[in-house]
């Protein structure tokens, strides 16, 4: 099991809106971060993105349950994210599973997240959520 991945996961799970200066401990200055909703380049843009994301949620937690290293400097983290947003799902917790593909040297320089953006956001919006539920029923 990868000690780097475990250390990264612990550091990432400890992040909140008040300690985003710690991103520099986890990521290189030239970090390239991508998820289904965002793409940023560089530590400054990553801090701005995370600042916006953390400011809009009332709770955010990552539970990591898989640590798969490939070679010396590549791996995957599997996780479940739980968050609350006052305007989504009536403020109830929303849980979304996903995984992160990481490349690193001494710090992570490439981070790509994979998750269902509908389950994260769209399904919890009042009008769009009903439309997505209707589509799922029609296709199922």
Phi, psi and omega per residue, in radians:
X1 nan 2.531 -3.022
X2 -1.439 2.067 3.062
X3 -1.179 -0.620 3.107
X4 -1.045 -0.839 -3.119
X5 -1.105 -0.708 3.121
X6 -1.134 -0.756 3.123
X7 -1.109 -0.765 3.111
X8 -1.066 -0.822 -3.118
X9 -1.054 -0.739 3.107
X10 -1.071 -0.814 -3.140
X11 -1.112 -0.714 -3.138
X12 -1.152 -0.745 -3.118
X13 -1.128 -0.422 -3.133
X14 -1.461 -0.151 -3.124
X15 -1.170 2.507 2.986
X16 -2.650 -3.120 -3.049
X17 -1.114 -0.331 -3.086
X18 -1.655 -0.102 -3.099
X19 -2.328 0.544 -3.112
X20 -1.171 -0.189 3.006
X21 -1.078 -0.359 3.114
X22 -1.268 -0.190 3.103
X23 -0.959 -0.596 3.117
X24 -1.146 -0.330 3.057
X25 -1.339 -0.450 -3.073
X26 -1.739 -0.591 -2.980
X27 -2.082 2.564 3.052
X28 -1.321 2.848 -3.139
X29 -1.052 -0.500 -3.089
X30 -1.731 0.468 -3.110
X31 -0.942 2.412 3.018
X32 -2.040 1.937 -3.079
X33 -1.971 2.308 3.127
X34 -2.415 2.405 2.918
X35 -2.447 3.120 -3.083
X36 -1.073 -0.249 -3.091
X37 -2.019 -0.250 -3.020
X38 -2.493 2.728 2.947
X39 -2.597 2.142 3.135
X40 -2.336 2.721 -3.140
X41 -2.233 2.165 3.081
X42 1.715 2.657 -3.078
X43 -1.143 -0.612 3.134
X44 -1.107 -0.827 3.118
X45 -1.141 -0.632 3.118
X46 -1.129 -0.753 3.090
X47 -1.053 -0.731 3.127
X48 -1.103 -0.803 3.134
X49 -1.061 -0.896 -3.119
X50 -1.113 -0.611 3.074
X51 -1.038 -0.781 3.105
X52 -1.137 -0.785 -3.103
X53 -1.116 -0.813 -3.094
X54 -1.237 -0.500 3.137
X55 -1.207 -0.442 -3.043
X56 -1.672 -0.008 3.129
X57 -2.023 2.602 3.116
X58 -1.634 -0.252 3.103
X59 -2.725 2.479 3.088
X60 -2.648 2.210 -3.137
X61 -2.483 2.439 3.039
X62 -1.999 2.237 3.020
X63 -1.959 1.960 -3.107
X64 -1.589 2.340 -3.105
X65 -2.351 0.109 3.097
X66 -2.588 2.337 -3.098
X67 -2.350 1.727 -3.038
X68 -2.079 1.892 3.139
X69 -1.651 2.450 3.093
X70 -2.117 1.993 -3.103
X71 1.189 -2.693 -3.053
X72 -1.497 -0.575 -2.943
X73 -2.407 0.629 3.119
X74 -2.538 2.479 3.118
X75 -2.972 3.053 3.139
X76 -2.200 2.440 2.976
X77 -1.982 2.294 3.022
X78 -1.805 2.460 -3.011
X79 -2.664 2.872 2.933
X80 -2.173 2.196 3.096
X81 -1.771 2.319 3.041
X82 -2.083 2.258 3.118
X83 -2.551 2.804 3.040
X84 -2.190 2.366 3.045
X85 -2.259 2.291 -3.046
X86 -1.053 -0.406 -3.099
X87 -1.830 0.132 3.138
X88 -2.137 2.393 3.055
X89 0.949 0.569 3.134
X90 1.095 0.425 -3.134
X91 1.375 0.059 3.110
X92 -1.318 2.760 3.106
X93 -1.097 2.448 3.065
X94 -2.038 2.272 -3.140
X95 -2.014 2.318 -3.136
X96 -2.415 2.255 3.074
X97 -1.574 2.658 3.097
X98 -2.953 -3.026 3.063
X99 -2.548 2.731 3.126
X100 -2.099 2.293 3.024
X101 -1.741 2.189 -3.069
X102 -2.160 2.466 2.941
X103 -2.116 2.419 -3.096
X104 -2.547 2.776 2.883
X105 -1.952 -1.832 2.977
X106 -1.467 -0.422 3.069
X107 -2.343 2.896 -3.141
X108 -1.260 2.236 3.075
X109 -1.978 -0.172 3.074
X110 -2.481 2.162 -3.118
X111 -2.349 2.066 3.098
X112 -2.194 2.131 3.122
X113 -1.712 2.483 3.067
X114 -2.123 2.136 3.069
X115 -2.826 2.931 3.141
X116 -1.466 1.857 -3.109
X117 -1.114 -0.529 3.085
X118 -1.120 -0.803 3.131
X119 -1.166 -0.522 3.140
X120 -1.310 -0.759 -2.943
X121 -2.341 -1.087 -2.923
X122 -1.008 -0.686 -3.102
X123 -1.190 -0.229 -3.089
X124 -1.804 0.021 3.068
X125 -1.481 2.431 -3.004
X126 -0.902 -1.066 -3.068
X127 -1.344 -0.845 -3.099
X128 -1.121 -0.635 3.138
X129 -1.069 -0.730 3.102
X130 -1.137 -0.705 3.130
X131 -1.120 -0.723 3.129
X132 -1.155 -0.739 3.102
X133 -1.060 -0.728 3.110
X134 -1.079 -0.790 3.121
X135 -1.072 -0.746 3.131
X136 -1.073 -0.732 3.109
X137 -1.109 -0.731 -3.118
X138 -1.139 -0.656 -3.088
X139 -1.427 -0.408 -3.086
X140 -1.464 nan nan
